[in-house]
């Protein structure tokens, strides 16, 4: 995914010499550029709309395979949400295991701090690298 961003950025920079700014009499500038630059910008916007995750960290609080593993994973998720309703929890099937991952932490330090907070309730919790959702920005 990172390669796509890099390639799009590189293509935009490649077409930058075709952009031409001309001074107007009122002090403003008129930019004349190749229409392909606008196409690339629109493609970049569409890629970012689809890719709604970024690299980050989550905490794995449960994993199990076999009979009733899905039911047990959902119970573990419900137990976590009951104690920590402000933190997102996700049940993931990563063959052959069902896993419960919690949180959307941008740094390992944030995730480790939260592991210490939940260790009493979830003693087997550990930090993992994962793609996380963008944080909510409430202005």
Backbone torsions as a table, in degrees:
resi	resn	phi	psi	omega
1	UNK	NA	-39.4	-180.0
2	UNK	-64.9	-31.9	178.8
3	UNK	-64.8	-36.8	178.7
4	UNK	-62.4	-44.6	179.3
5	UNK	-61.4	-42.0	-179.6
6	UNK	-64.0	-44.8	-179.3
7	UNK	-64.2	-41.5	179.1
8	UNK	-64.3	-44.1	178.5
9	UNK	-61.9	-41.4	179.6
10	UNK	-63.5	-39.9	179.4
11	UNK	-66.8	-38.9	177.8
12	UNK	-62.9	-43.3	178.8
13	UNK	-66.1	-31.2	179.9
14	UNK	-67.6	-33.5	-179.9
15	UNK	-87.9	-7.3	-178.5
16	UNK	-57.5	-37.4	179.3
17	UNK	-62.6	-20.6	179.3
18	UNK	-78.8	-13.4	177.2
19	UNK	-74.9	139.7	-175.4
20	UNK	-136.7	121.7	179.0
21	UNK	-99.4	133.5	179.2
22	UNK	-122.7	133.8	178.7
23	UNK	-73.5	138.4	174.5
24	UNK	-101.3	163.9	-178.5
25	UNK	-66.8	-26.8	-178.1
26	UNK	-87.3	8.7	177.1
27	UNK	94.0	-10.8	179.1
28	UNK	-83.9	169.8	179.3
29	UNK	-120.1	144.2	174.5
30	UNK	-110.9	125.9	-178.6
31	UNK	-100.2	123.6	176.8
32	UNK	-110.9	120.8	-177.0
33	UNK	-140.1	162.7	177.4
34	UNK	-64.4	141.2	179.9
35	UNK	-63.9	-19.3	179.7
36	UNK	-68.7	-24.8	177.1
37	UNK	-64.0	-44.3	177.8
38	UNK	-62.9	-39.2	177.5
39	UNK	-60.8	-44.5	179.7
40	UNK	-64.0	-39.6	178.9
41	UNK	-63.4	-43.2	178.7
42	UNK	-63.8	-40.0	177.0
43	UNK	-64.1	-40.6	178.5
44	UNK	-61.0	-43.1	178.8
45	UNK	-63.1	-43.9	-180.0
46	UNK	-63.7	-40.7	178.7
47	UNK	-62.7	-41.6	-179.5
48	UNK	-69.8	-30.0	176.7
49	UNK	-68.6	-36.7	-179.4
50	UNK	-75.5	-43.8	-178.0
51	UNK	-83.9	89.7	-177.0
52	UNK	-100.9	24.4	177.4
53	UNK	-127.6	159.2	176.2
54	UNK	-135.4	158.5	177.0
55	UNK	-65.4	137.0	179.5
56	UNK	-166.1	-148.8	-175.6
57	UNK	-138.8	147.7	173.2
58	UNK	-133.3	171.1	178.0
59	UNK	-114.8	126.4	177.8
60	UNK	-89.5	116.7	-178.9
61	UNK	-106.5	-10.4	-176.1
62	UNK	-157.6	139.2	166.1
63	UNK	-153.9	140.1	-176.4
64	UNK	-162.1	148.7	173.7
65	UNK	-124.9	166.7	177.2
66	UNK	101.3	-166.8	-178.4
67	UNK	-61.7	139.7	176.2
68	UNK	64.8	11.6	-178.0
69	UNK	-66.5	-35.9	178.1
70	UNK	-66.2	-43.9	178.0
71	UNK	-62.4	-43.8	179.6
72	UNK	-65.1	-37.0	178.3
73	UNK	-64.6	-44.4	178.5
74	UNK	-64.5	-35.0	176.5
75	UNK	-67.5	-40.3	178.1
76	UNK	-63.9	-41.0	177.6
77	UNK	-62.2	-45.6	-179.9
78	UNK	-62.7	-39.7	178.3
79	UNK	-64.5	-39.8	178.5
80	UNK	-65.5	-47.3	-177.8
81	UNK	-63.1	-33.8	178.4
82	UNK	-63.2	-35.9	-178.4
83	UNK	-89.6	-30.5	-176.4
84	UNK	-133.4	73.4	-174.2
85	UNK	-68.4	-17.3	-178.1
86	UNK	-85.7	-8.3	-177.7
87	UNK	-107.0	131.4	179.9
88	UNK	-70.9	144.9	176.9
89	UNK	-129.9	142.2	-175.4
90	UNK	-132.0	130.6	171.1
91	UNK	-94.1	127.3	-176.4
92	UNK	-128.0	135.2	173.2
93	UNK	-99.1	109.0	177.5
94	UNK	-117.5	94.2	-167.9
95	UNK	-43.4	126.4	7.3
96	UNK	-98.7	12.7	-173.3
97	UNK	-104.8	145.9	164.0
98	UNK	-95.4	135.0	-178.4
99	UNK	-127.5	151.8	171.6
100	UNK	-118.8	117.6	179.4
101	UNK	-113.0	140.7	-178.2
102	UNK	-128.3	149.5	174.0
103	UNK	85.4	161.4	173.8
104	UNK	-135.0	81.4	-174.3
105	UNK	-99.6	134.3	-178.4
106	UNK	-81.6	-26.4	179.9
107	UNK	-126.1	155.4	177.2
108	UNK	-63.8	-34.4	-178.9
109	UNK	-63.2	-42.4	176.2
110	UNK	-59.4	-45.9	-178.3
111	UNK	-64.2	-43.7	179.1
112	UNK	-63.0	-38.4	176.9
113	UNK	-61.0	-40.1	179.9
114	UNK	-72.7	-33.3	175.7
115	UNK	-59.0	-43.9	179.1
116	UNK	-61.8	-33.8	179.9
117	UNK	-69.6	-34.5	-175.0
118	UNK	-101.7	-0.5	-175.9
119	UNK	-54.7	-36.3	-179.1
120	UNK	-64.5	-37.9	-178.8
121	UNK	-87.4	-31.9	-177.2
122	UNK	-132.5	79.5	-172.8
123	UNK	-65.9	-19.9	-179.1
124	UNK	-93.9	9.3	-177.2
125	UNK	-67.1	142.0	176.4
126	UNK	-149.5	156.1	-176.4
127	UNK	-83.5	138.1	176.3
128	UNK	-133.3	151.9	171.3
129	UNK	-76.8	138.7	179.9
130	UNK	-160.4	163.1	171.7
131	UNK	-83.2	128.4	-176.4
132	UNK	-113.3	161.8	177.0
133	UNK	-80.4	152.8	177.5
134	UNK	-58.4	139.9	178.8
135	UNK	-69.1	149.0	175.8
136	UNK	-74.0	133.1	178.2
137	UNK	-113.2	108.1	179.5
138	UNK	-101.1	109.4	-179.1
139	UNK	-94.5	NA	NA
